[in-house]
Amino acid sequence: MTKQRPKEPSIGTWIFVALVVVAALLLLFLGKTFYDIAGSPSNTFYTKLAELTLQLAVIVIVGALIKVVVDWGMDQHRRHLEKREDQMDFMRRVRAMHVTIKNAGDFLNAHNSGKTYVEQLKNLMLLQTDVEEISEDLRAASQLFKEQKEIRDGLEEIITYLGEAREEYIKHHKDVDSDAKAGKALDETIKQQKMEWVQDFMVKGKHYQEKYGNNLDKTKGKMRSEVYGANDLQTQASRQATS
C-alpha cells in the first residue's frame, strides 16, 4: 500500500489567507490613524498594540498546549484500541485452535472409524503448525500481554501435546488403514496397537487434562483477565453459576 502525498492547499485557501493578512494590516493602519486623529501620543498606540500582541501570544501558547494534550490523549486512545484489537485477534486464534481440537475428539467418538481417524489426525497435525505460528507471533508482539511468557509457555505445551499425536499417527496410520479395510472399528485398533495418545484424547483423560486442558485454561484465562478485567470475569462466572 503506497502512502498518499499530502494534499496541497487550494487556490481558494491561499486567497483567504492573503485576505486575512491584508485585513489585519488595514485594521492596524486604521487604528493608528484614529489614534492620530484623536491626538493620542504614538507611544499610547504602540503600548496598546504591545498589550494586544501579548494577549494574542498567551492565547496562541495556551491553545498550542491544549492541542498537545488533546493530541496526546487521542494518540494514547488510538494505541489502546490497537493493542486491544491485537489482543482480541490472539484470543480468536486460540479459540479457533480449541474448536478444531474439540471437533476432532467429537468426530472420533461419533464415527469410531479409521477414515475419521486419518482425517482428524491430519487436521491436528496441521493445527500444530498453526499453534507454533501463534506462539511465534506472540513472541514478536513485544509486551502485548503482561503475562506474555506464561501464555507462550502454555502454547508451547500444547504444541508438544499435538506433536505426540503426530508421532503416534506416523507410527500407526498403516495399522489403522489395514484394520479399517478389514472392517474393524477404530477402538479395536486402538486397543490392539496400544495407541495411548488417541485413546486418552477421545475420553479426555488424565494426559489430555494435564497437557492440553490445563494449559488451555491458563492461556485463555490470562488473555481474558487482561482484556476483560478480573472483575468482569468474576461477574461472568457468578452469573454462570447462578443461571
C-alpha positions in Angstrom: 0.0 0.0 0.0 1.5 3.3 -1.1 1.3 6.4 1.0 -0.7 9.2 -0.5 1.0 12.6 -0.8 -0.4 15.3 1.5 -3.0 17.4 -0.3 -1.7 20.9 -1.1 -3.7 23.9 -0.1 -6.1 25.0 -2.8 -6.0 28.5 -4.5 -9.1 29.5 -2.5 -7.2 28.8 0.7 -4.3 31.0 -0.3 -6.7 33.8 -1.3 -8.4 33.5 2.1 -5.1 33.7 3.9 -4.0 36.7 1.8 -7.3 38.5 2.6 -6.9 37.9 6.3 -3.3 39.3 6.3 -4.5 42.4 4.3 -7.4 42.9 6.6 -5.2 42.7 9.6 -2.8 45.2 8.2 -5.6 47.5 7.2 -7.1 47.4 10.7 -3.7 48.1 12.1 -3.4 51.1 9.8 -6.9 52.4 10.6 -6.2 52.0 14.3 -3.1 54.1 14.1 -4.9 56.7 12.0 -7.7 57.0 14.6 -5.2 57.4 17.4 -3.5 60.2 15.5 -6.9 61.9 14.7 -7.8 61.7 18.4 -4.5 63.4 19.2 -3.3 60.5 21.3 0.5 60.0 21.6 2.1 57.4 19.3 3.5 55.7 22.3 0.0 55.0 23.6 -0.9 53.3 20.4 2.2 51.1 20.5 1.6 50.3 24.2 -1.9 49.1 23.3 -0.5 47.2 20.4 2.1 45.6 22.6 -0.6 44.6 25.1 -2.7 43.1 22.3 0.3 41.2 21.0 1.0 39.8 24.4 -2.6 38.7 24.8 -2.6 37.0 21.4 0.7 35.3 22.3 -0.8 34.0 25.5 -3.8 32.7 23.6 -1.6 31.0 21.0 0.6 29.4 23.7 -2.4 28.1 25.7 -4.0 26.9 22.5 -0.9 25.1 21.5 -0.6 23.4 24.9 -4.2 22.4 24.8 -3.7 20.9 21.3 -0.6 19.0 22.5 -2.6 17.5 25.4 -5.6 16.6 23.3 -3.4 15.1 20.6 -1.5 13.1 23.2 -4.8 11.8 24.7 -6.1 10.8 21.2 -2.9 9.1 20.4 -3.0 7.1 23.7 -6.6 6.1 23.0 -5.7 5.0 19.5 -2.8 2.9 20.8 -5.1 1.4 23.4 -7.6 0.4 20.8 -4.9 -1.1 18.5 -3.5 -3.1 21.4 -7.0 -4.3 22.4 -7.7 -5.4 18.8 -4.3 -7.3 18.7 -5.2 -9.0 21.9 -8.6 -10.0 20.7 -7.0 -11.4 17.5 -4.8 -13.7 19.5 -7.8 -14.7 21.6 -9.8 -15.6 18.4 -6.9 -17.7 17.1 -6.6 -19.6 20.4 -10.4 -20.1 20.3 -10.2 -21.5 16.7 -7.5 -23.9 17.9 -9.7 -25.2 20.7 -12.7 -25.6 18.3 -10.5 -27.7 16.0 -9.3 -29.9 18.9 -12.8 -30.3 20.4 -14.3 -31.2 17.0 -11.6 -33.8 16.4 -12.5 -35.6 19.6 -16.2 -35.4 18.9 -15.8 -36.8 15.4 -13.5 -39.6 16.5 -16.0 -40.7 19.1 -19.0 -40.3 16.9 -17.7 -42.2 13.9 -15.2 -44.6 15.5 -13.7 -45.3 12.1 -10.2 -45.5 10.6 -11.3 -43.0 7.9 -12.2 -40.4 10.5 -9.0 -41.1 12.4 -6.9 -40.2 9.3 -9.0 -37.1 8.6 -8.9 -35.7 12.1 -5.3 -36.6 12.9 -4.3 -34.8 9.7 -6.2 -31.7 11.0 -4.4 -31.9 14.3 -1.0 -32.2 12.6 -1.8 -29.0 10.6 -3.0 -27.4 13.7 0.3 -27.9 15.4 1.9 -25.7 12.8 -0.8 -23.1 13.4 -0.2 -23.0 17.1 3.5 -22.7 16.5 2.8 -19.6 14.4 0.6 -18.2 17.2 3.4 -18.7 19.7 6.0 -17.1 17.3 3.7 -14.1 16.5 3.1 -13.6 20.2 6.9 -13.6 20.8 7.3 -11.0 18.2 4.5 -8.8 19.6 6.5 -7.3 22.4 4.6 -6.5 25.7 1.2 -7.2 24.2 0.2 -9.1 27.4 1.5 -8.6 30.9 1.9 -12.3 31.4 3.1 -13.0 27.9 5.7 -15.5 28.9 3.2 -17.6 30.8 0.8 -17.5 27.8 3.6 -18.7 25.5 4.6 -21.4 27.9 1.1 -22.8 27.8 1.0 -22.7 24.0 4.4 -24.5 23.8 3.0 -27.3 26.0 0.0 -27.6 23.6 2.4 -27.8 20.7 4.3 -30.6 22.4 1.0 -32.4 23.1 0.0 -32.2 19.4 3.5 -33.4 18.5 2.8 -36.6 20.4 -0.3 -37.1 18.2 1.8 -36.6 15.1 4.3 -39.2 16.2 1.6 -41.8 17.0 -0.1 -41.2 13.7 3.1 -41.7 11.8 3.7 -44.9 13.7 0.2 -46.4 13.4 -1.7 -44.9 10.4 -0.9 -48.0 8.3 -2.3 -50.3 11.1 -5.5 -48.1 11.2 -5.8 -48.3 7.4 -5.5 -52.0 7.2 -7.8 -52.7 10.1 -10.4 -50.3 8.6 -10.3 -52.3 5.3 -10.8 -55.4 7.3 -14.0 -53.9 8.8 -12.6 -53.3 12.3 -13.8 -50.3 14.4 -11.3 -47.7 15.4 -11.4 -48.5 19.1 -10.4 -52.1 18.4 -7.3 -51.0 16.6 -6.5 -48.5 19.3 -6.6 -51.3 22.0 -4.7 -53.8 19.9 -2.0 -51.4 18.8 -1.8 -49.7 22.3 -2.4 -46.2 20.8 -2.3 -44.5 24.1 -2.4 -40.9 22.9 -5.6 -41.1 20.9 -7.2 -43.4 23.5 -6.7 -40.8 26.2 -7.6 -38.0 23.8 -11.0 -39.5 23.0 -12.1 -39.8 26.6 -10.4 -36.5 27.7 -8.3 -38.5 30.1 -5.5 -37.6 32.5 -2.9 -36.9 29.9 -5.3 -34.7 27.9 -6.1 -32.6 31.0 -2.5 -32.2 32.1 -1.0 -31.4 28.7 -3.9 -29.7 27.0 -6.8 -28.8 29.2 -4.8 -27.1 32.0 -2.6 -25.2 29.5 -5.6 -24.1 27.5 -7.3 -22.7 30.7 -4.0 -21.0 31.7 -3.5 -19.4 28.3 -7.1 -18.3 27.7 -7.5 -17.2 31.3 -4.6 -14.9 31.3 -5.6 -13.4 28.0 -9.2 -12.8 29.1 -8.3 -11.4 32.5 -6.2 -8.7 30.8 -8.7 -7.9 28.0 -11.9 -8.0 30.1 -10.5 -7.5 33.6 -10.6 -9.7 36.6 -13.8 -8.1 37.9 -15.7 -8.8 34.7 -14.5 -12.4 34.7 -15.7 -12.9 38.3 -19.1 -11.3 37.4 -19.4 -13.7 34.4 -18.5 -16.7 36.5 -21.1 -15.7 39.1 -23.8 -15.3 36.5 -23.0 -18.7 35.1 -23.0 -20.3 38.5 -26.4 -18.9 39.4 -28.1 -19.4 35.9 
